[in-house]
Amino acid sequence: MFFHSMRDIERDVQLVSTACMLNAVPGFLNIAEGVALMSLAASTYGAPAVVEVGSFKGRSTSFLAAGCHLAGRGHVYAVDHFRGSPEHQQGGHEETAEIVSDGTTLNAFRKNIAGFGLQSYVTEIVGSSGEIAQSWSRPVRLLFIDGDHSYDGTSADYNAWYPFVEKGGIICMHDYRNQWYLDGVTKFIDETMLPSPGLEHLACVHSLMVFRKK
């Protein structure tokens, strides 16, 4: 029989309590996926850096940063041009008011991160994922990709950031088997990541795929 220690129980309570609060941040990550990201950010060892590709209004960023806060270690680098993906533009299936009116979600992102007091755990890096990766040099213990959902975009983000993930590090991909992205994210994961000898598939939480780099 397996028993949780009191410390484990207290941490689980903290995770659930924090997740309920962060669920107020707008975005497309469901709460189970958010808890998974928060738990991974809190529990994975290695380099401090957690990199998120695609931050939108800061929902997933908040879960990752909250995990770093709970663990007392780590920092989230939020990589995004904040102009939204094609689906967020006017007429898209996820049309976003801030994109239509202002052309950016950056102000909403900053407001949401600050609203939960997580700004000391987050550094926004505004720009193209590929261009930012070219000037990046630090090891990454947790990589979360939720950017351009096309096949080419997913492939570009993965290939740009994969080299920085340290051995034993975690790679998370969002929107697997989402009906809108079957020819993009899903196809890339099925064809490239699942068969890869360099990756171990750990879990699937709703549409969040979790891998470990061998």
Protein Blocks (a to p, Z undefined) as FASTA:
>chain_A
ZZddfklmmmmmmmmmmmmmmmmpgcjbdfklmmmmmmmmmmpgcjfbdcdehjknommm
mmmmmmmmmnopajdddddehlopfklmghiakbcfklmmnopaklmmmmmmmmnopmmm
pccdeddfklmmmmgcbdcfbdcddbdfbfklmmmmmmmmmmmpcghiacddehihiakl
mmmmmmmmmmmmmmpmkbccfbdchjaccdddZZ
